[in-house]
Amino acid sequence: MSLDLAKVAALAAMEKTDEPTLLLDVQKILSITDYFVITSAKNSRQVKAIVDEVNKKVKLAGSLPPRQVEGLGELEWVLLDYGIFVVHVFSNEARSLYGLERLWEDAEQVDITHQEIPIATTASG
């Protein structure tokens, strides 16, 4: 279930940005969560749009709201902690600066290139 929800979050982010979005399986190297979603945006308005879309689609998929949200004031690095997965939404500059992909390069990357969000998660409410 955690992988399915993490995929929903990654695919929702991909709907709002053309920047690379990664889904990393960190279970073998980190004990506090199973997956990281890492994505970025060209500006703060797009960061906010990604955060809103992820929250909306993950909720529609049956998840509770994030346990913790950080960075909404600055919109440079927003962290959405759902417990079983964590979404990192960066500005492009912050993503380059912090380099989470390099930090977690030992994590297995989950292929999300040919996936679609299930119909149940895209229904309007």
Secondary structure, 3 states (H helix, E strand, C coil): CHHHHHHHHHHHHHHHCCCCCEEEECCCCCCCCCEEEEEEECCHHHHHHHHHHHHHHHHHCCCCCCCEEECCCCCCEEEEECCCEEEEEEEHHHHHHHCHHHHCCCCEECCCCCCCCCHHHHCCC
